[in-house]
Amino acid sequence: MLAGNTRVNTQDKKLISLVIPFYNEEANIETTLTEITRHIDTQHYRWEIVAINDGSSDSTLEKLNFSDPENFELVIVDLSRNFGKEAALSAGIEQARGDAIIPLDADLQDPPQVIAQLLEKWEEGYDVVLARRVDRSSDSLLKQTTAGAFYSVINKLSDVAIPHNVGDFRLMDRRVIEVLKSLPEHRRFMKGLFAWAGFRTTSVDYTRPERKHGNTKFSGWKLWNLALEGITSFSIVPLKIWTYIGLLVAFCSFTYGGVIIVRTLLLGIEVPGYASLASIMLFMSGLQMIGMGILGEYVGRTYLESKRRPAFIIRSVHTKEALLNSKSSYCPLTNQDLQDTLAAKNQINQRPPKVNSCD
């Protein structure tokens, strides 16, 4: 800051964008925005929050619309339906205007107090600053085990090293964001794309707290599908492995067939074994089904990419200034206004109007 009465032009400050996907997070909105307000440095930076409503079925969108946080601009991106976190994150990144962008979870398990450490490393010249979890005790034992196994497997199969215990929480310079926005693929595994982009990278450690309100929206099935998406997006090693398995099985079958021929034709020994033959056939059928499944994952991914459907559809985008301007023509909004708006949402299939009790 400059001494005396000299004021810093806000346009000279760097703009930091916080990208936060929301899916049925009505219980966390107020707490999340309050915590962010407490921990951001408004003296040296300008701030915007890009809040993505990923097709929430609760009052997440309405609560975001009626939020009026201080010290930063609020950009509300409303998707046409639930496209999933990866797509919502992509939508937020495309809308963000910051010199640096920081994705955050809406449940405060990515603590806002770590943002200052990320910015400090960024100012040292790093393009990417990872937030690494050093304590995952807030996660269940099953999630800790499966997460560790996933990172181990994908890093063995892929040429792109994906950092262990690092989620989407990180800081990325504008140069990195422009690279990510230029990528043509529509089905995105964001952790892999972040790592693939490269650039000068460092990390800061933090302890992951427990979720403040509600339950996680990621079921075991969704995590499994996300793992498959990550592996098939960044590695063809499973296909190569299955080629080697096929060669090995063919060699064993050829060898065993030779043994049978020798014992039957040359030694005159009858080779019994309908049970063993049935077992071998079932085993081979199982291998074929697994191989077809792996091949199908890649074929299916290619098929979906070939359609060139967008990863997400944006229904509307609203900024804090637009909301303030719309409010200025009316008297203050009340709780009854919010209830009327929620009731209107159930009657029409479009963005709910702002109902004012003073009309």
N, C-alpha and C positions, 0 to 999 in steps of 0.2 A: 504494500500500500504506500501511496505517496504521503509525505509529511504535510502538516499544515492543513489548510482548507481546500487543497487541491483534490478534486474528486476523480476517480478512475472511470473512464468511459466504459459502460457495460458492454459495448460492442467490441471493445478490445480484449475482453475476457474470453477464454476458450469455452466453448459450449460442450457440456457433458450430457450424453443421453443415457438414461436408464430405461432399458427395455424389459417390460414385465408382462408375461402372458397371464391372463386370468381365466380360469374355468371353474365356475361355481365356487367362487371365493368371497362371497358377500360378507362372511364373518371376519375376513382378514383385511379388507380394504382400508378401513379407518386406521387400524393399528399400523399397517404397512406404510401408508403415506405419512403418518405421524412420526414413525421411527426414521424414515428417510429424511424428513424435514429437520430432525434433530441432529443428523450426522453429516449433512452436506455442507461444504465450504462455499458459502455465497460471497465471501470476500474476494476470492480469487477466480471463481468460475461462474459461468451461467449454467443453468440446469433445465433439462426437460425430462419429463417422464412420458414414455410411450407405453400406454396401457392397452393391451390387446385383449378384447373380449372374445374368447374362442368358443362362441356359440353357447354361452352359459344358459342354463334353464332356470336359474334362480334370479335374484334381483341384482346381480353383479353389475350389469350395464347401467341400471338406474342409479345405483349408488355411486358409480364412477361419474355419471353425468351430473349428479348433485354435489360432487366433491368440489371444494374450492380451496385447494392447498396454497400455501404461501411459498414464496422464494423460488418457484420453478413453474415452467409452463407445462400444462397437462394436455397431452395429445391422446385422444381415445380412438382406437382403431377397432371397429366392430366388424367381425367376420360374419359371413352369411350363415355359417353353421360351424359345428365343431370339426376342425380339421386336424387336431392333434397339436401337441406342444411344439414339435419340430417345425410344422408349417406356421404356427402362430409366431414363433420366434423369428422365422424368415420374414414374415409380414412386418413385424416390428423393426427389424433391421433395415428393411427397405424404406420405412417411413422416417427413421431417425435421421436427424440433421447434424448430430454432434461431431466435434473434432475427435472425440473418443466415445465409444459405446460400451456400456456395461450391462449384460443381461442379468436379471435377478429373478428368483422365484418369489411368488406372491405370498408365501407362507412364512417369510422371515427366517428360513433356514439358511439363506444366504445373507448374513448379517450386514446391515448398511454401514456399521462402524469400520468394516474392512475396506470400504471404498477409498478412504484417505490413504491407506497403504498402497492400493493399486495406483492411485494418482501419483504418489511419490515416486514409484518405480517408472511410471510413464514419463515423468518429467526428467528422469535420468537418461532417457533416450530409447527405452524399450518400446517396441511396437505392440507386443502382447504381454500382458501380465496375468498369469494364472492364479486363481485362488485354490490352494490345495488343502484338502481336508486332512488334518492330522489326527482327528478323533471322530469316529463314526459311531460312537456309543448310542447316539440318538436313533440310529437305524436298527432294525431287527437283526437278529443273528443270521437269519436266512438271507436277508438283503445284503448284509456285509459279505457273506460267503459267496453268493451268486455274483455280486459286483466284482469281487476279487477274481473269481474264475473267468468272468467275461473279459476283463482287461488282460488277463494272462493269455487267454485264447486268441483274442483279436490281435494282440501285439506279436504273437508267434506267426499268425497267418498273414498279416498285412505288412506292406512295406512302409506304411505310415505309422509312426509310433504315437499312440494315444496315451497321454499321461495318466498314471494311476491316480485314483481318488480326486479327479478334477472333473467337475460337471460343466454346466454352461456358464457358471459364475466366473467371469474374467473381464479384463479390460482389453479392448482392441482399438488400435489407432484407425483413423479414417482410411488410410491406405489399405489396411487389411479388409475393411468393410467393402471398399470398392471392388476388391478382388472377389469377395464372396458374392456380391451382387451380380457380378459378371458371369458366374457359373451357370450353365444352361440346364443342369439337371433339376428335375421337379421333385423327385422323392429323395428327401434329404435326411442324412444322419449328421446333425450339426456338429457334434463333438469331433467326428472324423473330418468334416470340412474345415473346422477351425484348425485342427492339427495339420491338415494337408496344405493349408495356405502358407504355413511356415512363418517367416519374418523373425526378427530378433525377439527372443522370448525369455522371460524369467518368471518367478513365482513367489507368492507370499503364502504363509501357512495360517490356518485358522481352525478353530474348533466349531464343528457344525452343531448348532443348538437344536432343540426339539421344535417340532411344529407348534405354532401358537394356538391355532384354532382349526377345527375340522380334521378330516382325514385325507391322506394322500389320494390323488386321482389315478395313480399308476398301480394297476393290479399286476399280479404275477404274469398273467397272460400278455398284457401290454408290454411288460418289460422283456418277456421272451421274444415277442415280435420285434421290439426295438433292437434286441441283440442280433436277431437274424438280419434285420435291415442293415445294421452296422457291418456285419461280416460280409454279406453279399455285396455291399456297396464298395468295400475297400479291399477285397481279396477274391481271387479265383483259385486259391489253394485247395478248397474243398473239391473242386472239379478235378484238379490234378491228383489229389489223394485218391479219388475214386478210380481214376485211370490206373494208378499203381495197384490198387486192390483188385481191379479186374484182371490185370496181367498176372498177379500172384495167384488168383483163383484159377485162371486158365492154365498156368504152369502146373499147379497141384493136380488139377483134373487130368491133364495130359500124362503126368507121371503116374497117377493112380490107374488110369486106363492102360498104360503100358504094363503095369504089374499084373492086372487082371488078364491081359492077353497072354503074358508069359506063363502064368499059373494054369490057365485053362488049356491053351493049345500045346504048350511044350511039356508041362508037368502033369497034365491031365487031372488037375485038382479042381473039383467043383467049387465055385465061389458062391456061397450062400449070402443072403443078406437083403431080403426085401425091406426089413426094418431100417437097416443102415441106408439103403437106397432112398427110402422115403425121407429119412432125416436129412440126407444130403440135399434132396430136392427142396425141402422146406427151407433149409439154410440158404440155398442159392436164391430161392424166391424172395426171402427176406432181404438179402443183399441187393437184389434187383430193385425192390421197392424203395429201399433207402437211397440207392443211386438215382432212381427216377425222381424221388422227392427233392434231392439236392439239385439235380438238373432243372427240375420244375421251378425252384426258387429263382434261379437265374433267368430262365425263360420268361417267367411271370414278371420279373422286374423289367426285363427288356420290353415286354409287351406293354406294360403300363407307361414306361417312358416314351415309347413310340407314339402314344396317343397325344402327347404334348398338352395334356390338360394342365392348367395352372395348379400350383401347390396349394393355393388358397384363393378365396374370393373376398374382397373387401366390400362390405355393405355400405359403410360410411366412415368418415374420419371427422372428428370434431376436436377443436383446440380449446384451451381455457379461455382465450380472448373471445371466441365466438360465443361460448356459454355465458360469459359475463355480459356481453353486449345484448344477448337475448333476454337476460334477466333484468337489465337496466330499464326496460320499458314497462316493467310490472312492479307490483309491490313484493316484499320478501316472500320467498317460498316457505311453505309450512309442511309439517308432517302429513297433513291431509292432502297436500299437493302430490306427495310421493305415493300415497295410497291410491289416489285417483289415477296416477300414471300407471301404476302396476295393474289396476283394474282395466285400464284401456288396452294394455298390452295383451290381455287375454281375449279381447274382442276383435282386434285387427292384426293382420299378419304383416306388419311393417314397424318401423322404428316408432316407439310410443311418443306422442306429443307431450310437451311440457304443459301440464294443466296447472293453472294458477287459481288459488282459492279466492283471489281478489277480483276476478273477472265477474 
